[in-house]
């Protein structure tokens, strides 16, 4: 009798286990997007930096508010023979179309930084696509070239954003070295923060209208070049295919 009761209990446990697993599998296949479920809900990451043996980095400028210092930035970059990436918001493009053309004509990459500078993790797929397409079209109309890199405003992202950007042929880009130039702490804090924290494959964040950019940028570039770094646009640093991104956001070639 005891053996019979024990067998029944084991069978009950097995049956419950099968039912639970079946329910989870069914749920995972019937989530809203039909892909991400219980067993595949892996957080996607943008590219924060790149694993490389070359002493190569990218510096980038986000442009959303004003262009007071942009000419000076371009002159400084020319002086040190450096090409970089400017991430532009649509209302900046609308306000300064001649500057957009000038940035591109001077050999720099133009990236997409959204249309209205929203927190994009709060948007629907349709809204995300509209933010990217609107700005991408405006940039392409001026430069004749579609942007291929995208930086979300505020560094705010989720899986839906990254996947939608991929569908529109964008690589989503963050940074691993934040200059904090927007805090307006002065020149030397920015120089120290950037030059002490870069490593091979770093992506550095600046802003085109940072208060002291005309003063700190030459010093940063001189020190980075003295340290032996080659500075390139973001799309020349990242891998376009056959890569993985680890849990720190560092892109690695497979």
HELIX and SHEET records of a PDB file:
HELIX    1   1 UNK A    2  UNK A   29  1                                  28    
HELIX    2   2 UNK A   70  UNK A   79  1                                  10    
HELIX    3   3 UNK A   90  UNK A   95  1                                   6    
HELIX    4   4 UNK A   97  UNK A  105  1                                   9    
HELIX    5   5 UNK A  120  UNK A  122  5                                   3    
HELIX    6   6 UNK A  125  UNK A  143  1                                  19    
HELIX    7   7 UNK A  153  UNK A  155  5                                   3    
HELIX    8   8 UNK A  159  UNK A  167  1                                   9    
HELIX    9   9 UNK A  181  UNK A  183  5                                   3    
HELIX   10  10 UNK A  187  UNK A  197  1                                  11    
HELIX   11  11 UNK A  213  UNK A  226  1                                  14    
HELIX   12  12 UNK A  234  UNK A  237  1                                   4    
SHEET    1   A 3 UNK A  49  UNK A  50  0                                        
SHEET    2   A 3 UNK A 250  UNK A 253  1                                        
SHEET    3   A 3 UNK A 243  UNK A 245 -1                                        
SHEET    1   B 5 UNK A 109  UNK A 112  0                                        
SHEET    2   B 5 UNK A  85  UNK A  88  1                                        
SHEET    3   B 5 UNK A  56  UNK A  63  1                                        
SHEET    4   B 5 UNK A 203  UNK A 207  1                                        
SHEET    5   B 5 UNK A 177  UNK A 178  1                                        
SHEET    1   C 4 UNK A 109  UNK A 112  0                                        
SHEET    2   C 4 UNK A  85  UNK A  88  1                                        
SHEET    3   C 4 UNK A  56  UNK A  63  1                                        
SHEET    4   C 4 UNK A 230  UNK A 232  1                                        
SHEET    1   D 2 UNK A 149  UNK A 150  0                                        
SHEET    2   D 2 UNK A 171  UNK A 172  1                                        
END                                                                             
